Amino acid sequence: MADLLNIGTSALLSLQRALSTTGQNIANVNTAGYSRQRVDFATLPPEATGAGFLGTGVKVDSITRSYDQFLAQDVRSRSSSSAGFSTLSGLTSRIDNLLADPSVGIAPGIEGFFGALQDVANNPGSIPERKVLLGEASELAGRFQALDTQLRSLNSEVSQRITTTVKDINALASNIASLNEQVVRATTATGGQPPNDLLDARDQAINRLAEKVGVTTVTQEDGAINVLVGNGQALVVGFTASELQTFRDPFDATRLNVGIAGLASSTDIGRFLTGGELGAALSFRGGVLDSTRNELGLLAAGIAATFNEQHSRGMDLNGQLGGNFFRPLEPAVAASSGNTGAATVSASLGDVSALTGADYRISFDGTQWTLRNEQTGASQTGAGPTFTVDGVDIAISGTAAAGDSFLIQPVGQGANLFALEITNAADFAAASPVRSSVGSANLGDAGLSALSVDDAAGLPLGGAITLTFNPDALGVGVPGYDVAGSAGGPIAYNPATDSGGIAVTLGGLSFELGGTPTAGDTLSIANNTDGSGDNRNALALGALQTAQTLDGGTASYQDSYAGLVADVAVSSRQASAAADAESTLLQQAISARDSVQGVNLDEEAADLLRFQQAYQAAAQVISVADTVFQTLLDATRR
């Protein structure tokens, strides 16, 4: 009866553990990250008898958790993507709302400025209209500066977010390494049995880490999990956790980069980190935020350069040529904090229509310089000392050491530095500095119109420029205008074919000749003295509102800003749509995982009833064994 008793006893002990495991499942039905545990039974080794092998009972072979590594990895990956796009969507939408806000956006400022300019053109000699113009110009500059301030504030917030996230990542990595050690030790101590609760805790820690940054995991033979980030940087290896660190950008002390702590030199790995909150913050800063600041600066630099150029071709109320209306903007050049040579780099804006909004890095390898577009990756090499790229002129002086580098930001600071230069309303150059007239003794109907200044270098004129029609100006029978007072003549002009009008450029001036002159008829160009009522330069300045002067001559001021707003809006919508999609996919992945790993109360209730009934049956086996044994004892007493 010992065999029957042992069989019943083993069944009772095994089923008791099964009931306890089922109770554990029920108790943790709402515990986050808990994986349903199950008891695996195995028969005890049988005993050989003359009639064959006789069973000796049952044992608990293992208590394992319901786990599917592929479903778990899918949840981890979706968690990283969902957290990343959610962060990116939240940050990008803030810039979108900022640019579209009429109270701070640039578009209303441009409209107000050019509206005031039109009022000056309608009444060029009026001081009140000029003061309003300067006020609107200051308002426009204030909008640029306010937007840039908001963007710089957002950049500081992103830096703080990066710092906090890096601390969280380091804490989680340390926890995973500690759990690795506990898992390995517990597995060894139990002869290879899985420590289910520790495994769940480690999975939860890795999932939380994935929400912070994209990770790749590799399981070791001893059960420890290695965690990699970026393009293979080890964050956790066995029982050891490395740490990420933040450090100041060598070109910008206000910007934080991310690297691996403990290395001899700080290396930025931020471009390799993707997914999660950290990857999203770095992607946002290097993408939407930097691009928005550069595009805003590009617009500010374009307005300042083109408006100043036209303003310098005009004349103010004091009879002086116009100066800079807005503060001239220059590229910002920053030397790397690791430079050891004595070289310096300077940069200036050339053709603003060729500006792209990209930053450039110029580096010296000991033999030659390499100029790289940070946006596109395109590069050019040369010995220097000058380079020209995308409307930027670069000059190098001094002696550089191998490894020296400089960052050139042609327009990155443009919005912050954009400001009104003139303060006196009378200094606004609404008039053209030159005017034309027709000789009083002319017999023909020739005329000079559309007179404008292309280059103010030759102004004011040293004397009047006189054009005299000569039927033989360019040879016998070849008519044209003789020119006095300026180089560049004679001017070919045939009344038979050119009376409808021809465009002429002469000594930095452009104009149109038309009509039918007679021999000796004269046309004159002279300084515009007492031209307070002249509005020709104001009209030329007003035309800049719609003139395609930016982006390679394809966009106006408003087109450029509208393009920026549209680009940010598209990025915001894409991030929002991706966040919604990833959230849905994450919930689906969680549901698929929980269908395998999660606790189902109906299933547990059925197991509880099944194990209870089996336990009662096992108890009955012991009762039968006891009765039979007592019967034997009674028989021996007789």
MOKA-V897651 format. One record per residue. N is the residue number from 1. SS is DSSP state (a for helix, b for strand, c for the rest). OMEGA is omega in whole degrees, 0 to 359 (none if undefined). D_CENTER is the distance of its C-alpha to the mean C-alpha in whole Angstrom. Layout:
BEGIN
N|SS|OMEGA|D_CENTER  N|SS|OMEGA|D_CENTER
END
This chain:
BEGIN
1|c|179|79  2|a|181|77  3|a|180|75  4|a|179|74  5|a|179|74  6|a|178|71  7|a|180|69  8|a|180|69  9|a|180|68  10|a|179|65  11|a|179|64  12|a|182|64  13|a|181|62  14|a|181|60  15|a|176|59  16|a|178|59  17|a|177|56  18|a|177|55  19|a|179|55  20|a|179|54  21|a|177|50  22|a|177|51  23|a|177|51  24|a|178|48  25|a|181|46  26|a|182|47  27|a|184|46  28|c|181|43  29|c|181|42  30|c|180|39  31|c|181|38  32|c|177|34  33|c|182|34  34|c|177|38  35|c|180|39  36|c|180|42  37|b|180|45  38|b|180|48  39|b|175|51  40|b|181|53  41|b|174|56  42|b|179|59  43|b|174|62  44|c|181|64  45|c|181|66  46|c|176|69  47|b|180|73  48|b|176|75  49|b|179|79  50|c|181|81  51|c|182|80  52|b|181|77  53|b|182|74  54|b|180|73  55|c|183|70  56|c|176|69  57|c|186|67  58|b|175|63  59|b|173|60  60|b|182|56  61|b|181|55  62|b|171|51  63|b|185|49  64|b|178|46  65|b|175|43  66|c|188|42  67|c|175|38  68|c|186|36  69|a|181|34  70|a|177|32  71|a|178|32  72|a|179|31  73|a|178|28  74|a|177|27  75|a|180|27  76|a|180|25  77|a|180|22  78|a|177|22  79|a|179|21  80|a|180|18  81|a|182|17  82|a|179|18  83|a|180|17  84|a|182|13  85|a|176|13  86|a|177|15  87|a|181|12  88|a|180|9  89|a|180|12  90|a|181|13  91|a|182|10  92|a|181|9  93|a|179|12  94|a|176|13  95|a|179|11  96|a|180|13  97|a|181|16  98|a|182|16  99|a|183|15  100|a|181|18  101|c|182|20  102|c|181|23  103|c|180|24  104|c|182|21  105|c|184|20  106|a|185|21  107|a|178|23  108|a|178|26  109|a|178|26  110|a|179|26  111|a|181|29  112|a|181|30  113|a|182|30  114|a|172|32  115|a|177|34  116|a|178|36  117|a|177|36  118|a|177|38  119|a|177|40  120|a|179|41  121|a|179|41  122|a|181|44  123|c|191|46  124|c|183|45  125|c|185|47  126|c|179|47  127|a|181|45  128|a|179|44  129|a|179|42  130|a|179|40  131|a|177|39  132|a|178|38  133|a|179|36  134|a|177|35  135|a|179|34  136|a|177|31  137|a|177|30  138|a|178|29  139|a|179|28  140|a|178|25  141|a|179|25  142|a|178|24  143|a|177|22  144|a|183|19  145|a|180|20  146|a|178|20  147|a|180|16  148|a|177|15  149|a|178|17  150|a|180|15  151|a|177|12  152|a|176|13  153|a|178|15  154|a|177|12  155|a|177|11  156|a|178|14  157|a|178|14  158|a|178|11  159|a|178|13  160|a|178|16  161|a|178|15  162|a|180|14  163|a|181|18  164|a|181|19  165|a|178|18  166|a|177|19  167|a|178|22  168|a|180|23  169|a|180|22  170|a|179|25  171|a|179|27  172|a|179|27  173|a|178|27  174|a|179|30  175|a|179|32  176|a|178|31  177|a|178|33  178|a|178|36  179|a|175|36  180|a|181|36  181|a|180|39  182|a|180|41  183|a|182|40  184|a|180|42  185|a|180|45  186|a|179|46  187|a|179|46  188|a|183|48  189|a|182|50  190|c|178|51  191|c|177|52  192|c|178|48  193|c|184|48  194|c|174|45  195|c|192|44  196|a|183|42  197|a|177|41  198|a|177|39  199|a|177|37  200|a|181|36  201|a|179|35  202|a|177|33  203|a|178|31  204|a|179|30  205|a|179|29  206|a|177|27  207|a|177|26  208|a|176|24  209|a|180|23  210|a|177|21  211|a|180|20  212|a|181|18  213|c|178|17  214|c|184|18  215|b|170|21  216|b|182|24  217|b|177|28  218|b|181|31  219|b|178|34  220|c|181|37  221|c|182|41  222|c|178|42  223|c|176|39  224|c|180|36  225|b|173|33  226|b|181|30  227|b|180|27  228|b|177|24  229|b|177|20  230|c|180|18  231|c|175|20  232|c|178|23  233|b|182|23  234|b|176|26  235|b|176|25  236|b|175|29  237|b|181|32  238|c|183|35  239|c|186|36  240|b|178|33  241|b|171|30  242|c|180|28  243|c|168|25  244|b|177|22  245|b|173|21  246|b|178|19  247|b|184|19  248|b|175|19  249|c|183|17  250|c|179|19  251|c|185|18  252|c|185|17  253|c|180|19  254|c|185|17  255|c|181|14  256|b|173|15  257|b|181|14  258|b|178|16  259|b|177|19  260|b|181|22  261|c|174|25  262|c|179|28  263|c|182|28  264|c|178|29  265|c|182|26  266|c|178|23  267|c|181|20  268|c|177|17  269|c|184|16  270|a|182|13  271|a|179|11  272|a|184|14  273|c|181|14  274|c|176|13  275|c|178|14  276|a|183|15  277|a|181|14  278|a|179|13  279|a|179|11  280|a|180|9  281|a|179|9  282|a|179|8  283|a|179|5  284|a|182|4  285|a|182|4  286|a|181|4  287|a|187|2  288|a|185|3  289|a|180|5  290|a|180|6  291|a|180|6  292|a|179|8  293|a|181|10  294|a|180|11  295|a|177|12  296|a|177|14  297|a|177|15  298|a|178|16  299|a|179|18  300|a|180|20  301|a|179|21  302|a|179|22  303|a|182|24  304|a|185|26  305|a|184|27  306|a|179|28  307|a|179|30  308|a|181|31  309|a|179|33  310|a|180|35  311|a|180|36  312|c|179|37  313|c|181|39  314|b|182|41  315|b|182|44  316|c|183|44  317|c|179|47  318|c|179|48  319|c|180|48  320|c|176|46  321|b|182|43  322|c|175|40  323|c|177|37  324|c|177|33  325|c|174|33  326|b|176|29  327|c|177|28  328|c|182|27  329|c|179|24  330|c|179|24  331|c|174|21  332|b|180|20  333|b|180|21  334|b|176|21  335|b|177|23  336|c|179|22  337|c|179|24  338|c|180|26  339|c|178|27  340|c|180|31  341|c|182|32  342|c|182|33  343|c|173|31  344|b|180|29  345|b|175|27  346|b|181|27  347|b|178|25  348|b|179|26  349|b|176|25  350|c|179|27  351|c|183|26  352|a|179|24  353|a|180|24  354|a|181|22  355|c|183|19  356|c|184|16  357|c|180|13  358|c|171|13  359|b|182|13  360|b|176|16  361|b|179|18  362|b|187|22  363|b|181|24  364|b|182|28  365|c|182|29  366|c|180|33  367|c|182|34  368|c|179|31  369|b|174|28  370|b|178|25  371|b|186|22  372|b|173|19  373|b|184|16  374|c|182|13  375|c|185|11  376|c|183|14  377|c|178|16  378|c|183|19  379|b|174|21  380|b|182|25  381|b|179|27  382|b|180|30  383|c|182|33  384|c|3|32  385|c|181|32  386|b|174|30  387|b|172|28  388|b|182|26  389|b|173|23  390|c|177|21  391|c|180|23  392|b|177|23  393|b|186|26  394|b|180|26  395|b|181|29  396|b|177|30  397|b|180|33  398|c|184|35  399|c|181|35  400|c|174|32  401|c|179|32  402|c|181|31  403|c|179|27  404|c|179|27  405|b|181|23  406|b|176|21  407|b|181|18  408|b|178|18  409|b|185|16  410|c|186|18  411|c|185|16  412|c|180|14  413|c|187|17  414|a|183|18  415|a|181|18  416|a|185|19  417|a|182|22  418|c|184|23  419|c|177|26  420|b|182|30  421|c|184|32  422|c|181|35  423|c|182|37  424|c|182|41  425|a|180|41  426|a|182|44  427|a|178|41  428|c|186|39  429|c|181|40  430|c|186|41  431|b|171|44  432|b|182|44  433|c|180|46  434|b|176|49  435|b|183|51  436|b|177|53  437|b|180|57  438|b|180|60  439|c|183|63  440|c|183|66  441|c|182|68  442|c|178|66  443|c|179|68  444|c|181|65  445|c|180|62  446|c|180|59  447|b|177|56  448|b|185|53  449|b|178|50  450|b|181|46  451|b|180|46  452|b|182|43  453|b|176|42  454|c|182|40  455|c|184|40  456|a|184|41  457|a|183|42  458|a|183|46  459|c|354|46  460|c|181|49  461|c|177|51  462|c|179|54  463|c|182|56  464|c|173|56  465|b|183|55  466|b|176|58  467|b|182|58  468|b|182|62  469|b|182|62  470|b|180|64  471|c|181|66  472|c|186|66  473|c|182|63  474|c|181|62  475|c|183|65  476|c|178|68  477|c|179|67  478|c|189|63  479|c|176|62  480|b|180|60  481|b|168|59  482|b|184|60  483|b|176|58  484|b|178|59  485|c|180|57  486|c|175|54  487|c|176|53  488|c|180|52  489|c|351|55  490|c|181|57  491|b|179|55  492|b|178|56  493|c|180|57  494|c|183|59  495|a|183|60  496|a|183|61  497|a|187|58  498|a|185|56  499|c|178|57  500|c|177|54  501|c|175|52  502|b|179|50  503|b|183|47  504|b|173|48  505|b|185|46  506|b|173|48  507|c|179|47  508|c|179|44  509|b|174|45  510|b|178|44  511|b|180|47  512|b|176|49  513|b|179|53  514|b|179|55  515|c|182|58  516|c|180|61  517|c|170|63  518|c|183|66  519|c|179|67  520|c|176|67  521|c|184|64  522|b|172|62  523|b|186|58  524|b|172|57  525|b|183|53  526|b|175|54  527|b|184|52  528|c|179|51  529|c|180|53  530|c|183|53  531|c|183|50  532|c|180|49  533|c|182|49  534|c|181|47  535|c|187|44  536|a|179|43  537|a|176|40  538|a|177|39  539|a|178|39  540|a|177|37  541|a|179|34  542|a|180|34  543|a|179|34  544|c|181|30  545|c|182|29  546|c|180|29  547|c|181|30  548|c|185|27  549|c|184|26  550|b|176|22  551|c|178|20  552|c|179|23  553|c|181|26  554|c|186|24  555|b|173|23  556|c|177|24  557|a|183|23  558|a|176|23  559|a|182|21  560|a|180|18  561|a|178|18  562|a|177|18  563|a|177|16  564|a|180|13  565|a|180|14  566|a|180|15  567|a|180|12  568|a|179|10  569|a|178|13  570|a|179|13  571|a|180|10  572|a|180|11  573|a|179|14  574|a|179|13  575|a|180|12  576|a|179|15  577|a|179|17  578|a|179|16  579|a|178|16  580|a|181|20  581|a|181|21  582|a|177|20  583|a|178|22  584|a|179|25  585|a|178|25  586|a|179|25  587|a|177|28  588|a|179|29  589|a|178|29  590|a|179|30  591|a|179|33  592|a|178|34  593|a|183|34  594|a|177|36  595|a|178|38  596|a|189|39  597|a|186|38  598|c|179|39  599|c|176|42  600|c|186|44  601|a|178|47  602|a|180|49  603|a|180|49  604|a|178|50  605|a|178|53  606|a|178|54  607|a|181|54  608|a|179|55  609|a|181|58  610|a|180|59  611|a|178|59  612|a|179|61  613|a|179|63  614|a|180|63  615|a|179|64  616|a|179|67  617|a|178|68  618|a|177|68  619|a|178|70  620|a|176|72  621|a|179|73  622|a|179|73  623|a|179|76  624|a|179|78  625|a|180|78  626|a|181|79  627|a|180|82  628|a|181|83  629|a|178|83  630|a|178|85  631|a|177|87  632|a|179|88  633|a|180|89  634|a|181|91  635|a|182|93  636|a|181|93  637|a|185|95  638|c|none|98
END
